[in-house]
Amino acid sequence: HGGADASAYCQRKLPDVLKQHWRAGEEENSFKEAFIAVDKKYLSKRNDDGTTALVAVYDNDNRKLWVANAGDSRAVLV
């Protein structure tokens, strides 16, 4: 994907951006909005390289797990 810069950027920025976009009951849209926001911000400052992403959010109080991916990353829960 053109180097490690895009993945390092997402690793640093995505957790905080996801927290800003997180809305209970709208988890799917929250993930999409956060992925798009990080992508736009990264591309506005850097070249056009990219990365995949795999994110898991666990709600300990309600014992729910949400998993989302961008690109060709996938998760398997065992």
C-alpha positions as CSV (number, residue, x, y, z in Angstrom):
1,H,0.0,0.0,0.0
2,G,2.9,2.4,-0.5
3,G,4.5,2.3,2.9
4,A,3.7,2.3,6.6
5,D,2.7,6.0,6.9
6,A,-1.0,5.6,6.3
7,S,-1.4,2.7,8.7
8,A,0.6,4.5,11.4
9,Y,-1.6,7.5,11.0
10,C,-4.8,5.5,11.3
11,Q,-3.4,3.7,14.4
12,R,-2.8,7.1,16.0
13,K,-5.9,9.0,14.9
14,L,-8.8,6.5,14.4
15,P,-9.5,5.7,18.1
16,D,-10.1,9.3,19.0
17,V,-12.0,10.0,15.8
18,L,-14.2,7.0,16.4
19,K,-14.9,8.2,20.0
20,Q,-16.1,11.6,18.5
21,H,-18.4,9.9,16.0
22,W,-19.7,7.1,18.3
23,R,-23.5,7.0,18.7
24,A,-25.2,4.2,20.5
25,G,-27.7,2.5,18.3
26,E,-25.9,3.8,15.1
27,E,-22.7,1.8,15.4
28,E,-22.5,1.0,11.6
29,N,-22.8,4.7,10.7
30,S,-20.3,5.7,13.5
31,F,-17.7,3.4,12.0
32,K,-18.3,4.6,8.5
33,E,-18.1,8.3,9.5
34,A,-14.9,7.8,11.5
35,F,-13.2,5.8,8.7
36,I,-14.2,8.5,6.1
37,A,-13.1,11.4,8.4
38,V,-9.7,9.9,9.0
39,D,-9.2,9.1,5.3
40,K,-10.1,12.6,4.2
41,K,-7.8,14.2,6.8
42,Y,-4.9,11.9,5.9
43,L,-5.3,12.5,2.2
44,S,-5.6,16.2,2.6
45,K,-2.1,16.3,4.2
46,R,-0.2,13.5,2.4
47,N,0.0,11.6,-0.8
48,D,-2.4,9.0,-2.0
49,D,-1.1,5.9,-0.3
50,G,-3.5,3.9,1.8
51,T,-4.1,1.2,4.3
52,T,-6.7,-1.3,5.4
53,A,-8.3,-1.1,8.9
54,L,-9.8,-3.5,11.3
55,V,-11.5,-2.1,14.5
56,A,-13.2,-3.8,17.4
57,V,-15.2,-2.0,20.1
58,Y,-16.4,-3.9,23.2
59,D,-19.1,-2.6,25.5
60,N,-18.3,-4.2,28.8
61,D,-21.5,-3.0,30.4
62,N,-23.8,-4.5,27.8
63,R,-21.5,-7.3,26.7
64,K,-21.6,-6.3,23.0
65,L,-18.8,-6.5,20.5
66,W,-18.8,-4.5,17.3
67,V,-16.2,-5.2,14.6
68,A,-15.7,-3.1,11.4
69,N,-13.2,-3.2,8.6
70,A,-12.1,-1.0,5.7
71,G,-10.5,-2.6,2.8
72,D,-9.6,-6.2,2.6
73,S,-8.9,-6.8,6.3
74,R,-11.2,-9.3,8.1
75,A,-11.6,-10.6,11.6
76,V,-12.3,-14.1,13.0
77,L,-13.6,-14.5,16.6
78,V,-12.5,-17.8,18.1
